[in-house]
Amino acid sequence: MARVPAFAKAFAGRWRIVEMDTWDNEFLDLVEEAHLTFKGAANGEIAFGALKGFLDVRYGARDGSACAEFSWEGHDENDPACGRGWASIGTAGRLVGHFHIHNGDESGFVCERV
């Protein structure tokens, strides 16, 4: 079993996606509650709209703040999809970051701990 990095503890658990730059809030919860979840040493998932992806996470620091960088693969409207993203701990205990769909859309996002 892989050792969980110290930075991972700050991200562990489920976070509700409350805002994205590219998609409106009504779209976010289309199929299930929009969320970003970090589990264990390097796993997690993201879901919003008709997209669901499984994360491969690397934890570290960016500009002195804890950061989670990830690649993901899954599906968007039942079509295979993949991409990358990152999240860092922002103000008021929120997560802020950016999400990219390979050869597709990208968006900034904000999450709150559930």
Secondary structure, 3 states (H helix, E strand, C coil): CCCCCCCHHHHCEEEEEEEECCCCHHHHCCCCCCEEEEECCCEEEEEECCEEEEEEEEEEEECCEEEEEEEEEEEECCEEEEEEEEEEECHHHCEEEEEEECCCCEEEEEEEEC
